[in-house]
Amino acid sequence: MAAQCCCRQAPGAETAPVRPPPEPPPALDVASASSAQLFRLRHLQLGLELRPEVRELAGCLVLELCALRPAPRALVLDAHPALRLHSAAFRRAPAAAETPCAFAFSAPGPGPAPPPPLPAFPEAPGAEPACCPLAFRVDPFTDYGSSLTVTLPPELQEHQPFQVILRYTSTDAPAIWWLDPELTYGCAKPFVFTQGHSVCNRSFFPCFDTPAVKCTYSAVVKAPLGVQVLMSATQSAYMEEEGVFHFHMEHPVPAYLVALVAGDLKPADIGPRSRVWAEPCLLPTATSKLSGAVEQWLSAAERLYGPYMWGRYDIVFLPPSFPIVAMENPCLTFIISSILESDEFLVIDVIHEVAHSWFGNAVTNATWEEMWLSEGLATYAQRRITTETYGAAFTCLETAFRLDALHRQMKLLGEDSPVSKLQVKLEPGVNPSHLMNLFTYEKGYCFVYYLSQLCGDPQRFDDFLRAYVEKYKFTSVVAQDLLDSFLSFFPELKEQSVDCRAGLEFERWLNATGPPLAEPDLSQGSSLTRPVEALFQLWTAEPLDQAAASASAIDISKWRTFQTALFLDRLLDGSPLPQEVVMSLSKCYSSLLDSMNAEIRIRWLQIVVRNDYYPDLHRVRRFLESQMSRMYTIPLYEDLCTGALKSFALEVFYQTQGRLHPNLRRAIQQILSQGLGSSTEPASEPSTELGRAEADTDSDAQALLLGDEAPSSAISLRDVNVSA
C-alpha cells in the first residue's frame, strides 16, 4: 500500500480502520472444482486416525479462511467419491488464545475412554457458540474427483476470518495406499503412504486441490501402537502411550505436498540436518549409500540458490509399491526402495528432489498446464548441483541419456503431439497426471539452459535464479513471471529483444510442439559418451565376427551405470536385431549384465523379449519373480504382450500376482487383457513353460484378468519421468 503523507490526512482518518488491499485471485485451474478465487486459505488443521485393519482413514479437517468478497453463499472444495462426508460446521475464528492446538481422540474426563468413531475437534473454552452445522452436498466433477459445496452463513463479511470444520472417512482412495505386511520388505506390520501429485489429495482430505493455493498446515495423527508416522512437516510431539503424533508446517505449501507415511520405519542420521527412514532390513543399505552425501548436495544447492528453507531434509524409503520413483514432499522426500540397487540413479533422483526444495516447493507452478516451471527448473538446478559436485562430464552423460529418452518418447507420440508443448492446454476432465512426460522435464530443461546461455555466464544465471526464488518463495507463478523477472534482471538482454529472436522466440518455446528449439552442448561429456557410441557402432557393423571380437575387448564392467544404460537403450531402439547379433550379445554380456543393478538388467531383458531370444527367457522369469515395482514390471509385461510371449507372461503373472499391490496387479491385468488374441503362436517353443494351451487366453481368462476394474492405460514409468 502506498505511504500516506501525515499532513494530508482527512479529519478522523487516524481512527479509520486500514483495510488490507484485495489479494489477486489465484490463477484459474480447470483441474479444480473449487471456489479458491473467492477465499483466502490461511491454515488447515488435520486430525487423522489410521485404521489399517479396515483400510480406512478417519479425519477431521479445519479450514481457516476469510472471504475475499462480501457474503459468499458457499464454499466449494475439491473432494472425491472415496471421501464420505459426515458433517460440516461453521465457527467464527477464535482469538489467538483460544485457537485449538490439538485434536481430541478420546472423551475428556478421568479414566480411560474409548475413542469416538471419528477424530473430534476440541471446542475452545468459552466459545459462544462453538460451531453451528452447515448444509453440504457432493456433486460429480470428473473421473478423478468430485465437488463438495458447503453452504455458508449469509452474514459472513468480507475479510472476516472463519473456520469450516469437516468430519469424514476415506476408503479405497487413490491418494492413500494401504499395504498388507506381506507387501513390505520386513513383512512385519501394515504400511500406508499417500501420494498427492497431481490431483490425488482431494481423496485424502477436502481441499483447494490446485497448486495456485498455498497455506500452512498442522496435523495430529493417531496410529496403531508401534507404528511410526511421518509427514511432510516438522514433528512437534509424540504421545507414545496413545500412538498420537503431532506435526506442523510453518511455510505455505499447496495441497499436493501434504503427505503421510506410516509403518515399521526406523531412523538413522546421515548428516547434521538429514536422516533416512526405512524398514529395519533396508536401513543399513540406505544409510551407507547416503551418509554424508545429502549434506554435500544441500550445501552445493545453497551456494547456488540461497538458504535451504525447510529446516530438515529427511528421506523415507518406501516399499516397491510406491507408484513413481520419488516425490519431493517438503522436509521428507519419498523415494522407492528399489532404486537403492542403482547408485547413480539414486544420486540423480535424490539431487532432483533436493532441487525441488527451491523450484517446485518454494516457488510453484500456478497450474498443471505449466508443470515445466517446477520440473524444468528443478532439472536444470539438479544438473548444476551435479556439475559442482561430480563434474561436467558426468552431468553431460546423464543429460545425453535423458535427451535420448526424450527423442524416443517423441517418436512414440509424434512431433505434433500437443503434450510436447511446455504450455499444455489442459482440457476440462483430463487428469493432469497425464501431462507427466519427458517434455515437462527435458524440453523444460532445454529452455532454462537456453536462458542461461543468453546471459553468457552460468554463475550470473545462478544469481538470477537466487533472486527469482527470493522474490517468489512460498507463492505460485506462471511462465510470464519467470520471463519478466529474467528480462528485468538482465536489462541488456531486454534491450536486445532476445525474447523475439527469429526461431527462438520465448512464445515459440512455450507453445510450439515437437523437440526443443535448441539443445545444450554436451561435448564436455564426450570422454564418457564416445565409448558408448563406438561400442554401439561395432555391434551394428559388418562382419559380425570381427565386430564381436573388437567389442569383447571393451570392458563395460568398468563403465558408469548411465554409460551401460545408454548403450543398451541404443540396442533397444534398434530391436528387433538379427538373431545372430542377439546371440553374440548374449554370449558377450548376458552373465555380466545379470550381476548388475536393476536399471541395467531390465534393459537387457527388454532386448531379450523384443528379440524373442528364448535362451535368456529364464532370466526374465527370475526378474519378474523378484520385482514388485511398477517401474520394473510394467515395461517387461508390455513388451511380452506385444510379441509372441503372452502365454509366458500370463504364467509368470499367475505365479506372482499375490505379491503385487492391487493397483499394480490391475495395471498388469489390463496389459495382459489387451494383448489377448492379438499375436501369433511362436515359431518354436523354447521350453515347456511356454507350452501352455492358448485356452488360457480365451474370454474367460480375459474376464479373470480384468476383474471389476482396470486402469485406462498402462505407462512405462521408467521411460516417462525421472521422479515427480
C-alpha positions, -999 to +999 in steps of 0.1 A: +000+000+000+013+034-009+026+055+020+004+085+031+017+119+040+005+128+075-002+164+067-027+154+040-048+131+062-085+139+063-101+147+097-107+115+116-086+094+092-063+084+120-092+064+136-104+048+105-095+011+102-070+004+075-083-024+053-058-047+035-057-044-003-076-070-021-055-100-030-054-111-066-074-143-071-055-175-078-050-185-114-079-204-128-073-241-127-095-263-149-085-293-128-100-279-097-138-276-090-131-253-060-141-217-054-105-209-045-108-174-062-133-163-036-114-171-004-080-168+012-070-200+029-049-191+060-042-225+075-056-261+076-056-285+106-059-322+101-069-347+128-064-382+113-069-417+126-053-446+107-074-478+107-053-503+087-075-533+097-103-519+076-081-498+052-098-466+064-087-431+073-109-411+096-105-374+095-115-341+110-104-311+088-105-275+100-100-249+073-092-214+084-104-189+058-115-154+050-138-144+022-124-121-005-159-108-014-189-099+008-214-126+018-202-156-003-231-181-004-210-213-005-175-227-002-167-252-029-139-277-023-123-305-043-133-339-030-136-375-043-161-403-042-138-422-019-144-395+007-176-399+028-185-366+044-203-370+078-207-334+089-199-298+082-198-269+107-191-232+108-172-213+135-160-178+140-122-177+141-112-179+177-089-153+193-052-162+194-055-175+230-085-197+220-070-213+189-071-251+195-037-267+191-047-303+191-074-328+181-090-349+208-092-386+201-109-395+234-136-380+256-123-356+283-125-366+319-108-390+343-102-426+334-098-443+301-125-437+274-129-454+241-121-433+210-150-418+191-159-431+157-141-400+142-115-377+155-133-349+173-124-312+171-120-297+205-140-266+213-122-236+226-131-227+261-157-200+264-166-200+227-202-189+223-214-207+203-186-231+194-199-240+160-231-244+140-239-271+115-238-263+077-256-280+049-234-296+022-237-316-010-213-336-032-216-334-070-197-352-098-168-332-113-145-355-133-135-392-132-107-381-108-128-361-083-160-345-070-170-311-059-181-305-023-203-275-018-208-262+018-234-235+024-221-206+044-240-183+068-255-153+050-240-127+074-204-136+066-184-104+059-156-097+036-121-105+052-138-118+083-118-149+095-139-180+100-134-218+102-152-247+084-149-280+102-154-312+082-156-347+095-151-376+071-138-410+063-118-421+033-116-456+020-101-470-013-088-436-021-063-431-050-041-409-027-039-435+001-020-467-005-026-494+022-002-523+022-006-556+040+025-567+059+035-592+032+038-564+006+066-547+027+102-558+029+100-568+065+066-585+063+060-574+099+035-546+101+009-529+078+021-499+059+004-469+044+016-439+024-001-411+005+008-397-029-009-364-038+007-354-071-010-342-092-047-342-081-050-372-058-050-354-024-087-345-028-093-381-019-071-376+012-089-345+026-113-320+010-092-291-002-084-264-028-066-290-049-047-266-071-011-256-070-022-220-071-033-221-034-008-225-006-012-224+032+005-236+063-008-267+080-008-287+112-018-323+119-024-348+146-023-384+136-034-414+157-019-448+146-018-483+160+008-486+187+043-495+174+037-478+140+059-449+131+041-420+115+059-393+093+045-363+075+059-337+051+062-313+080+081-310+113+072-334+140+065-314+171+053-340+196+047-377+201+024-393+227+038-428+228+013-443+251-016-432+228+002-436+195-005-399+186+019-378+165+018-340+161+032-322+131+033-286+118+044-270+085+053-233+090+057-224+054+028-223+029+025-253+006+000-265-020-024-293-011-005-319-032+026-316-010+008-327+022+019-363+026+019-390+052+036-424+056+033-449+085+048-483+091+077-502+105+102-474+099+134-467+118+157-436+115+194-432+111+212-398+109+232-392+077+241-356+082+236-326+105+200-319+092+192-352+074+182-387+083+169-417+064+139-437+074+134-472+062+123-506+072+149-521+096+162-546+070+168-518+045+182-492+069+219-502+068+220-501+030+202-468+028+225-453+054+257-465+038+247-451+004+237-417+015+257-409+047+274-375+042+262-372+006+229-354+012+246-326+032+271-322+004+242-318-021+223-294+001+254-272+007+260-271-031+224-261-037+226-234-010+257-219-026+238-217-059+203-207-049+203-194-013+195-209+021+176-241+024+142-231+038+126-262+051+147-270+082+153-307+078+158-328+047+149-363+056+143-392+032+120-421+036+124-453+016+091-468+006+082-504-004+082-511-042+045-504-045+053-467-044+039-457-079+067-434-090+104-431-084+105-402-059+083-373-046+096-340-033+074-337-002+089-309+019+111-320+048+106-356+038+114-369+003+096-401-005+117-425-027+112-460-039+134-486-022+140-504-055+163-475-066+188-485-038+201-511-063+213-484-087+237-460-072+239-434-099+201-433-104+198-429-066+222-400-067+204-382-095+169-389-082+177-376-047+195-345-061+165-338-083+143-338-052+168-316-033+165-291-062+127-291-058+131-276-024+137-243-043+119-250-076+085-266-071+081-264-033+092-228-026+082-215-060+054-235-076+037-236-110+003-220-105-015-245-128-006-280-140-005-267-176+029-252-168+044-281-148+077-274-166+081-244-142+088-268-115+103-298-133+123-279-159+139-256-134+144-285-109+162-305-136+184-275-145+192-270-108+199-307-104+224-306-132+241-275-118+244-293-084+259-325-101+283-303-121+295-286-089+297-320-071+307-346-097+320-326-127+307-315-161+314-349-178+291-368-155+263-342-159+267-343-197+264-381-197+233-381-176+218-353-198+226-372-230+209-403-215+178-383-207+177-365-241+179-398-258+148-409-239+131-376-248+136-383-285+125-419-280+093-406-265+089-381-293+089-409-319+062-427-300+040-396-296+048-378-328+063-343-331+029-327-334+017-341-301+000-314-280+016-328-248+050-319-262+043-282-256+056-266-225+023-247-220+000-276-225-037-268-228-054-289-202-089-297-214-117-300-187-120-335-174-084-346-184-064-358-155-033-335-151-012-366-142-015-375-179+008-345-187+037-361-168+061-368-196+098-361-205+089-329-223+080-314-190+115-323-177+138-322-206+122-297-230+117-275-199+154-280-190+165-271-225+145-238-224+160-230-190+195-239-203+189-216-233+181-187-210+213-194-191+233-192-223+217-159-233+232-142-203+266-158-211+276-169-177+261-198-157+270-181-124+252-149-134+222-171-142+225-187-108+223-152-093+191-146-113+176-178-100+185-170-065+168-136-069+138-153-085+134-177-056+137-149-031+111-128-049+085-156-053+092-180-025+061-195-009+039-183-039+028-198-072+038-184-105+031-185-142+057-186-170+053-149-176+065-142-140+097-161-147+104-145-181+096-110-169+119-114-140+146-127-163+144-097-186+143-073-157+174-089-141+192-087-175+181-053-189+207-055-216+190-087-229+157-070-229+171-041-250+184-068-274+148-082-277+162-117-270+126-129-264+118-122-300+148-138-318+136-155-350+130-192-345+138-189-308+110-167-296+101-173-259+065-177-271+075-204-295+095-222-268+063-223-247+037-232-274+054-250-302+051-288-304+080-310-311+116-312-299+134-284-280+143-254-302+179-258-290+198-284-271+228-280-248+264-285-259+273-319-243+309-320-256+323-320-221+309-354-216+325-369-247+350-388-227+321-409-214+297-409-243+322-415-271+330-451-259+292-459-258+288-447-294+319-466-305+307-499-290+272-495-304+286-489-339+308-520-336+277-541-329+259-528-360+289-532-382+297-559-407+311-586-405+297-596-371+325-619-360+351-591-363+327-567-346+322-591-317+359-597-313+365-560-311+336-554-288+348-581-264+380-561-258+359-533-243+353-539-206+319-524-198+321-536-162+343-505-156+316-482-171+293-460-152+257-471-150+245-443-173+270-454-199+258-490-199+221-480-198+227-456-228+244-484-247+215-509-240+189-482-249+205-478-283+203-515-288+167-515-276+159-488-301+173-509-329+154-540-319+144-564-334+180-572-342+193-601-364+193-633-343+230-638-348+236-604-333+215-611-303+232-645-298+266-628-298+254-600-275+242-627-251+274-646-252+294-614-245+272-597-219+243-617-205+261-632-175+278-599-167+247-578-170+228-603-149+251-593-119+244-556-123+217-534-109+180-534-119+183-504-142+208-524-163+191-557-161+157-545-172+171-530-203+189-562-213+158-582-205+137-559-227+162-566-255+158-604-248+120-601-250+118-578-281+140-602-299+123-634-288+156-647-275+144-678-257+178-690-241+177-660-218+140-661-210+146-678-177+163-645-166+131-626-174+111-650-153+135-647-124+135-609-126+097-607-126+095-631-097+117-609-076+104-574-086+073-558-072+079-523-085+058-508-113+088-492-130+104-526-135+074-548-141+052-528-164+078-523-193+085-560-194+049-571-194+042-545-221+069-560-243+059-596-235+024-589-246+033-571-278+051-602-293+048-639-292+053-644-254+019-636-239+013-671-226+047-669-208+036-635-194+003-650-182+021-679-165+045-656-147+018-632-137-004-660-122+025-672-101+035-638-088+003-618-086-002-624-049+029-604-041+019-574-062+000-544-049-036-545-061-031-513-082-001-528-100-020-561-104-048-543-121-024-524-144-007-557-155-041-573-159-051-546-183-019-551-203-024-588-205-061-585-215-052-560-242-027-585-256-051-614-257-058-629-291-037-602-309-004-621-315+005-653-332+020-686-318+058-686-315+075-703-344+092-727-319+088-734-282+119-728-261+107-748-231+077-765-216+069-733-197+058-717-229+037-747-239+005-739-221-026-741-242-040-710-258-072-717-239-056-697-211-061-666-232-098-671-241-127-649-230-129-665-195-092-656-189-099-621-201-127-616-176-105-630-149-077-607-158-098-575-159-118-582-128-141-555-117-120-526-129-088-518-147-069-486-154-075-470-188-039-472-198-005-485-185+026-464-188+062-475-186+071-450-159+108-458-164+107-441-198+083-413-187+098-395-157+128-394-135+107-386-105+079-363-096 
